[in-house]
Amino acid sequence: MTVPFPDPASETDPAARLLAEAAPGDNVPPLSVSQLSAAIKRTVEDGFSRVRVRGELSGAKRAASGHFYAALKDDNALIDMVMWKGQAARLAFRPEDGIEVIATGKLTTYPGRSKYQLVVDTLEVAGEGALMLLFEKLKARLGAEGLFDQERKQDLPRLPRVIGVVTSPTGAVIRDILHRLADRFPMHVIVWPVLVQGEGAAAQVANAVRGFDALAPGGPVPRPDLVIVARGGGSIEDLWAFNEEVVVRAIADCRIPTISAVGHETDTTLADYAADRRAPTPTAAAEIAVPVRAELQELLLQRAGRMIAAANRHQVLAGERLAALARHLPKREGLYAPQRQRLDDAGDRLDRSQRQRLAMTAERLATRGAALRPALLARRWDRDRARLEGLGRLLDSLDPRALLSRGYAMVRDAGGAIVTSAGTARGAGHLRLLFADGEVPVAVEGTGMPPPRPARKPPPPEAKRGQGELF
């Protein structure tokens, strides 16, 4: 197919001109793309420097840089939005698709793509209905992870020694809890002060729960046996910090049993689902935490009384059984009578035996005594005396000192030993000669030693013999 060249006559048509030329009277110079984009940007930003837009979030995502991107839409239109990192970090909720919000910011353009977008400073949920939708979405997502499962719930301690309370330190909540604990059973209470509403409240509550859980047993700060997370009543917006994911996860992960007491009886937060026990009010949380001491004391007294009564009843029953058994036993006289009879029989036999033995001994003594006559005794006395005198004369004849009176001498060495040979005498050096009337020291010739001192005079042989000494 051949395309014909334009008719030269068409050159008179301005739209068909090849070169751009300024038309007569034209005062609009051509603009560059950047100039036009900048002009549009200024016009849009000047005209829409502060706007509030209501719409449903779509395509919500948080970039690695921390910036948040999404689109706001309704039934007929859509506008892109961006929230920079600093503002996105302060969001009070996690934005998700389908949540209706109100975005506040300024309208600007993005020249790189010829688009306009909303730069958002604040992002809020549009009304309680939208907030409830966000609540249900978050509840479903965390519930699917098992954070609310009953199997995760811990049993509360029967009588906690230390109770940790996460709440505002200046509100009525902590006063109500302390007052109720003092009425029921005074305990050691540790308060971790936090914001319970507004920006940063969720982070403080989560940090307090994790802080209690991180305390070491036996440390300077006592580790609680029970943690109460409490706040007074309010709207869903006021209580929203206790619906934040960071708080829910901190309570679910806490190894210390927890009680959630947020709001009034009709208020429900995700913290209630994550806690081990939900209390309708902070005062009710204190009642759940500890028993009434007076009731506990009364219970102990009742059980002690029952125990004593049971012990007494057991003793009475045992006594009755013993008495019943005793009635079937034989009488004491019946048990003792045979033994007494045996004892009497044995006593009679012993008496007869003793009398019989004495009679036999007397008879034997009489028989032996009849054989003893005075003449027989005299002969035996004379014989024994003659024998004793003979032994005395033999003793006198064997006494060596008796020979001294007949001219003999006894030789002893310096040590008192009797010398019986000449060789022993020569080797002794000094000798003592014992005579009947005394002792004479002598020196053996050739020794050159002085004689020893004379010994005392020996006693007469009769005295020595009387003392039982023999030489």
C-alpha positions, 0 to 999 in steps of 0.5 A: 500500500502506498501512502501519498505525500501530503498535499503541498497546500496543506502547509498552510494548516498550522497543525500540519507544520513541521517546524515549531514557530511562534505564532503572531500574538502568542505569549505562551512560551513552551515549557519543559516537562520538568517545568510543567511537572514542577508547576503542577506540583506547586499548584497541587501542594498549594491548593491541598496543603492540608487534607483529611481523606477517608477511605479503605486501605488497599495494597498496604505494605511496609518497605525495608526502609520503614516507609509505609505505602498503600492506596486509599479507595472508595467505590469510585476512585483510588489515590496512592499514599505514603507515610514516611518512616518516622510517622509510620513507627508511631502508628497506634495500630497495624494497618491492613487491607480492608480497614477504613481509615482517615488519613491526614496529610498533604497532596503532592505529585510524583513527577517520575511517574506523572502521578499524584499521591497523599503524603500522610502524617497521621493515620487513624481508624475511621470510627469504632466499626472500622476499629472493631474490624481491625480487632477481629482481623488481629484476633483471627491472625493471632488466634491462628498462631495458637496464642489464645489456645487453652493448652497454653494457659497456666494454673494460677498459684494458690497463695502467691508470695509476690504479686507484680502489677502492670498499670498506671501508678497514679490511677484508681486502679492500683489503689483498688487492687492494693486495698482489696489485697490488704482486705483479703490477704496482704502480700508483697506487691511490686508495681511496674508503672506504665502508660495505659493509653496513648502513644507509647503505651503498648510498648511500655506495657509489653516491656513491663510484662517481659521485665517481670518475666526476666527477673531471676529468682533470688535476685535483689528484686523479687520475682513475682509469682503472679502478674496482673495487667490492669487498666480502668474502663474506657472506649475501645479506642482508650483500651486499644493499647491492650489490643496491640500485637506487641502486648498480646505476644508479651503476655502469651510468652510470659512464664509467670501466670498472668491475670488480665484486668482491663476495662469493665466487665463488658470490655474485652481486649486481646490481652484477655484472650492471651492471659492465663485468666481474665478478670472482669475488673481490677478489683476482681483480679485482686480477689482472684489472686489471693484467698481471704485469709480469715476464711483460709484460717477458718478452713484450717481450723475446721480441718484441724478439728476434723483431723483431731476428731478422726484421731479420737474416733479411731482411738475410741473405736480401737478401745472398743475393739480391744474391750470386745477382744478382752471379753473373749480372753480367759480370766486372770485367775484362770491363767494364774491358777495352774502356774501357782499350783506348779509353783506350790508343787515345786516348792514342796519338792524343793523342801523335801529334797533339802530335808532329805539332803540335810539328813544324809549329810548329818548321817555321813557326818555322824559316821565320820565323827565316830571314827575320830578318837582322842588317842588317834588325834594325839598320835597324829599331833606327836608325829607332825611335831617331830617332823617339824622339829627335824626340818628345823634342825636340817635348816640350821645345819644348812645355814652357811653362817652357822659355820662362821663361828667355827673359824670359817669366812665367807668371801664376797666381791665389791658387788656383794656376790659370793666368790667361790674360786681363786681366779674370781678372787684375783680378778675381783681386785677388792674383796670382803671377808665375812666373819661371825662377828663382822666384815673385813675388806681386803685388797688383792695383791697387785691391784693398787686399789684401796679396800672398800668401806666395811659393810655393816655388821650382819645380824645374827643367824637367828634373827636372819632365820627368823626373818626367813632369809637364807644365804 
